[in-house]
Amino acid sequence: MKQTIQGLMLAGTLVLGGSALAQQAGKENKKGTAELRGFVVPTDEKALLERLHYTNQLEIKLGQLAQQNSNNPDVKAFGKQMVDEHTAADGKLMTMAQGLGLKLSDMPKPMNDVEKKVMAADKAIMEELQALKGEPFDSCYISGQVGDHDATLGKLMAGRQALTGNAQLTSLMDEMTQHVSQHRQQAYSVLGKLGQTMGVGGAGTGMQKGTESGTGGHGGHMGTGTGSGTGGHMGTGTGSGTTGSGTGGHMGTGTSGTTGTGQSGTGMQPKK
């Protein structure tokens, strides 16, 4: 029970911390950067490729951790898919970078204080997930994956708009956008299955507006709802629960959480 509560607290951190950083980032649009709906990316090709490389490497490490720390076959399979597909995507990206004569860093230099905080949060979340096993790990990892892929989609959209002069790069970003969108939906589906077996209410009916906030990291993570707590933003618990009325423009229905009323977009539900 202690581990489960710890896992849910981390999931809440993913939701609230990532969203706060995303809101700050939406206010910035300095020289050398491009912004689309709050997502800020560098306009330099090398700098943008380094951030996509960083994202691929992070997803590979998280996917490997999922195969080690989860006992759930759906979570383990999803983790393996992330390893395989992000490895393939990163291989294409690195080949293109070499063709352009670019040597990419594994850890990009933060372009602003917000991105610096996001990268620090990535490291902290990785360390927290390494300490979790079983169901607490599953809820935190999969809820984070929904938001992570929302953020990556935002970066790809902003980069696609900013860098139109390189047909090879835009083609790569288009391909990555298609795959990342599929990953996001798969994570959402796995989160719904966890709701049926663990009481984690995360399978909402609509995509949260991750494209309206975020930069380079965990912009707008989806929460995981449980019998007592964190969960799908504006949501309705099944059974005899009342309809939630959150604010943040997010839509979701808890699949197996306890009944209650959603609170101000955070999805917290009072325990009956």
Residue pairs with C-beta under 8 A, 6 or more apart in sequence:
3 132
3 133
3 134
3 136
4 135
4 136
4 226
6 132
6 136
7 132
7 135
7 136
7 137
7 139
7 140
8 136
8 139
8 140
8 224
8 226
8 229
8 230
10 125
10 128
10 129
10 132
10 136
10 140
11 139
11 140
11 143
11 144
11 223
11 224
11 230
12 223
12 229
12 230
13 125
14 125
14 140
14 143
14 144
14 147
14 218
14 221
14 223
15 143
15 147
15 221
15 222
15 223
15 230
15 266
15 267
16 266
17 121
17 218
18 118
18 121
18 147
18 151
18 214
18 217
18 218
18 219
18 220
18 221
19 213
19 219
19 220
19 221
19 248
21 114
21 117
21 118
21 121
21 214
21 215
21 217
21 218
21 219
22 38
22 151
22 210
22 213
22 214
22 215
22 218
22 219
22 220
23 38
23 213
24 114
25 38
25 39
25 40
25 112
25 114
25 115
25 213
25 214
25 215
25 216
25 219
26 35
26 37
26 38
26 40
26 212
26 213
26 214
26 215
28 35
28 40
28 112
28 114
28 215
29 35
29 40
30 112
32 42
32 43
32 44
32 111
33 40
33 41
33 42
33 43
33 111
34 40
34 41
34 42
34 43
34 158
34 159
34 161
34 162
35 41
35 158
36 154
36 157
36 158
36 161
36 162
36 211
37 154
37 157
37 158
37 211
37 212
37 213
38 154
38 211
38 212
38 213
38 214
38 215
38 219
39 151
39 154
39 155
39 157
39 158
39 211
39 213
39 214
39 215
39 219
40 111
40 112
40 158
40 215
40 216
41 48
41 51
41 155
41 158
41 159
41 162
41 215
41 216
42 48
42 51
42 111
43 162
43 163
45 100
45 102
45 163
45 166
45 169
46 97
46 102
46 104
47 108
47 111
48 159
48 162
48 163
49 93
49 96
49 97
49 102
49 104
49 169
50 104
50 105
50 108
51 108
51 155
51 216
52 93
52 155
52 156
52 159
52 173
52 176
53 90
53 93
53 94
53 97
53 104
53 106
54 106
54 107
54 108
55 152
55 155
56 86
56 87
56 89
56 90
56 93
57 86
57 90
57 106
58 122
58 126
58 148
59 82
59 83
59 86
59 148
60 82
60 83
60 86
60 87
60 90
61 126
62 79
62 82
62 126
62 129
62 141
62 144
62 145
63 78
63 79
63 80
63 81
63 82
63 83
63 86
64 79
64 83
65 79
65 126
65 129
65 130
65 141
66 75
66 76
66 78
66 79
66 80
66 82
66 137
66 141
67 76
67 79
67 80
67 83
69 129
69 130
69 132
69 133
69 134
69 137
69 141
70 76
70 79
70 134
70 137
70 138
70 141
71 133
71 134
71 135
72 135
72 138
72 194
74 190
74 193
74 194
75 137
75 138
75 141
75 142
75 190
75 194
78 142
78 145
78 186
78 187
78 190
79 141
81 183
81 186
82 145
82 183
85 179
85 183
89 175
89 176
89 179
92 172
92 175
93 172
94 104
96 168
96 169
96 172
97 103
97 104
99 168
107 119
110 116
110 119
111 216
112 215
114 215
114 216
115 215
115 216
115 217
118 215
118 216
118 217
118 218
119 216
119 217
121 217
121 218
122 217
122 218
125 144
125 218
128 140
129 137
129 140
129 141
132 140
135 198
138 194
138 198
139 194
139 198
139 200
139 224
139 226
140 224
142 187
142 190
142 191
142 194
142 202
142 224
143 191
143 202
143 221
143 222
143 223
143 224
144 218
144 221
145 183
145 184
145 187
146 184
146 187
146 188
146 191
146 202
146 221
146 222
147 210
147 218
147 219
147 220
147 221
147 222
148 218
148 221
149 180
149 181
149 183
149 184
149 187
150 184
150 207
150 208
150 210
150 211
150 214
150 219
150 220
150 221
150 222
151 210
151 214
151 216
151 217
151 218
151 219
151 220
152 180
153 177
153 180
153 181
153 184
153 210
153 211
154 210
154 211
154 214
154 219
155 214
155 215
155 216
156 173
156 176
156 177
156 180
157 177
157 211
159 173
160 170
160 173
160 174
160 177
163 169
163 170
163 173
164 170
184 207
188 202
188 203
188 204
188 222
189 203
191 200
191 202
191 203
191 222
191 224
192 202
192 203
192 255
193 203
194 200
194 202
194 224
195 201
195 202
195 203
195 225
195 254
195 255
195 256
195 257
196 255
196 256
198 226
198 256
199 226
199 227
199 256
199 257
199 258
200 224
200 225
200 226
200 231
200 255
200 256
200 257
201 224
201 225
201 226
201 231
201 232
201 235
201 237
201 252
201 253
201 254
201 255
201 256
201 257
201 269
202 222
202 223
202 224
202 225
202 231
202 232
202 252
202 254
202 255
203 232
203 252
203 253
203 255
204 222
204 232
204 233
204 235
204 250
204 251
204 252
204 253
205 251
205 252
205 253
206 250
206 251
206 252
208 220
208 222
208 233
208 248
208 249
208 250
208 251
208 252
209 220
209 248
209 249
209 250
210 219
210 220
212 249
213 219
213 220
214 220
222 232
222 233
222 252
223 230
223 231
223 232
223 233
223 266
223 267
224 230
224 231
224 232
225 231
225 232
225 235
225 237
225 254
225 257
225 267
225 269
226 257
226 258
227 257
227 258
227 271
228 258
228 269
228 271
229 268
229 269
229 271
230 266
230 267
230 268
231 252
231 254
231 257
231 262
231 267
231 268
231 269
232 250
232 252
232 253
232 254
232 262
232 267
233 246
233 248
233 250
233 251
233 252
233 262
233 265
233 266
233 267
234 244
234 245
234 246
234 247
234 248
234 250
234 251
234 252
234 262
234 265
234 267
235 244
235 246
235 252
235 253
235 254
235 257
235 262
235 267
235 269
236 242
236 243
236 244
236 253
236 254
236 262
237 244
237 254
237 257
237 258
237 259
237 260
237 269
238 253
238 254
238 255
238 256
238 257
238 259
239 258
239 259
240 259
241 254
241 257
241 258
241 259
241 260
241 261
241 269
242 259
242 260
242 261
243 261
244 260
244 261
244 262
244 263
244 267
244 269
245 261
245 262
246 262
246 263
246 264
246 265
246 266
246 267
247 264
247 265
248 264
248 265
249 265
250 265
252 267
254 269
257 269
258 269
258 271
258 272
259 269
259 272
260 269
260 270
260 271
260 272
261 269
261 270
262 268
262 269
263 269
